[in-house]
């Protein structure tokens, strides 16, 4: 079941937060930056994972910290020429990353997941293009899926 809310995703009660990044992302912008600031070990572990596995766009990587599970969905292309800013997202990458998210949720027994308007900020996609993909790939999961449609800093959403 998908619930759409307004508020601060960092205050979610969901077991996991899923968000879009690029392979080898530096977590310098948007929600990725906020997550890096709150969970620096996650960003460090992600860099190590990327160095070891060299993942491509469309994959997902789970990090389980002491307080939070974070699922990094590689919705964006890698940064061109290893610049600090990642490439743009594509519907193809989002589709594959959402399939990976679903697999991870089911395999790991995750009880709830929150995500932003995936790939629409730094990723550059339109919400009209991404929303049906989320509905299609996650809508029939038997756990709460909370989509934060509007960011309101410091506001706890009614999930």
FENLINFEN-V960983 format. One record per residue. N is the residue number from 1. PSI is psi in radians with two decimals (* if undefined). OMEGA is omega as a letter, one per 30 degrees, with the letter a starting at -180 (NA if undefined). Layout:
BEGIN
N_PSI_OMEGA ; N_PSI_OMEGA
END
This chain:
BEGIN
1_2.29_l ; 2_2.25_l ; 3_2.31_l ; 4_2.25_a ; 5_2.99_l ; 6_2.44_l ; 7_-2.83_a ; 8_1.90_a ; 9_-0.44_l ; 10_-0.26_l ; 11_0.17_a ; 12_2.63_l ; 13_-0.05_a ; 14_2.60_l ; 15_-0.63_a ; 16_2.58_l ; 17_2.23_l ; 18_2.42_l ; 19_2.82_a ; 20_2.40_l ; 21_-3.12_l ; 22_2.69_l ; 23_2.41_a ; 24_0.43_a ; 25_2.56_l ; 26_-0.05_l ; 27_0.85_a ; 28_-0.05_a ; 29_2.70_l ; 30_-2.54_a ; 31_-0.62_l ; 32_-0.73_l ; 33_-0.79_l ; 34_-0.70_l ; 35_-0.66_l ; 36_-0.71_a ; 37_-0.64_a ; 38_-0.50_a ; 39_1.20_a ; 40_-0.53_l ; 41_-0.59_l ; 42_-0.81_a ; 43_-0.71_l ; 44_-0.79_l ; 45_-0.61_l ; 46_-0.76_l ; 47_-0.74_l ; 48_-0.81_l ; 49_-0.83_a ; 50_-0.68_l ; 51_-0.70_a ; 52_-0.75_a ; 53_-0.34_a ; 54_1.05_a ; 55_2.76_l ; 56_2.90_l ; 57_2.52_a ; 58_-0.19_l ; 59_3.04_l ; 60_2.65_l ; 61_2.23_a ; 62_2.36_l ; 63_2.20_l ; 64_1.87_l ; 65_-3.13_a ; 66_-0.52_a ; 67_-0.27_a ; 68_2.56_l ; 69_2.30_l ; 70_2.25_l ; 71_2.00_a ; 72_1.96_a ; 73_2.09_a ; 74_1.40_a ; 75_-0.28_a ; 76_2.69_l ; 77_2.72_l ; 78_2.75_l ; 79_2.32_l ; 80_2.35_l ; 81_0.52_l ; 82_0.58_l ; 83_2.88_a ; 84_-0.44_a ; 85_2.21_a ; 86_2.90_l ; 87_-3.06_a ; 88_2.78_l ; 89_2.86_l ; 90_2.71_l ; 91_-0.62_l ; 92_-0.87_l ; 93_-0.73_a ; 94_-0.78_l ; 95_-0.85_a ; 96_-0.68_l ; 97_-0.66_l ; 98_-0.63_l ; 99_-0.72_l ; 100_-0.72_l ; 101_-0.82_l ; 102_-0.77_l ; 103_-0.80_a ; 104_-0.81_l ; 105_-0.80_a ; 106_-0.78_a ; 107_-0.65_a ; 108_-0.13_a ; 109_0.61_l ; 110_2.33_a ; 111_-0.35_l ; 112_2.63_a ; 113_2.42_l ; 114_2.48_l ; 115_2.68_l ; 116_-3.03_l ; 117_1.44_a ; 118_2.29_l ; 119_0.24_a ; 120_-0.22_l ; 121_-1.77_l ; 122_-0.60_a ; 123_-0.50_l ; 124_0.10_l ; 125_2.85_l ; 126_2.45_l ; 127_-0.58_l ; 128_-0.45_l ; 129_-0.60_a ; 130_-0.68_a ; 131_-0.80_l ; 132_-0.49_l ; 133_-0.75_l ; 134_-0.83_l ; 135_-0.75_a ; 136_-0.74_a ; 137_-0.41_a ; 138_-0.18_a ; 139_-0.49_a ; 140_0.22_l ; 141_2.56_a ; 142_0.59_l ; 143_2.82_l ; 144_2.25_l ; 145_2.00_a ; 146_2.08_l ; 147_2.09_l ; 148_1.76_a ; 149_-0.40_l ; 150_2.32_l ; 151_2.13_l ; 152_1.74_a ; 153_2.31_l ; 154_0.01_a ; 155_2.10_l ; 156_2.13_a ; 157_2.68_l ; 158_1.66_a ; 159_*_NA
END
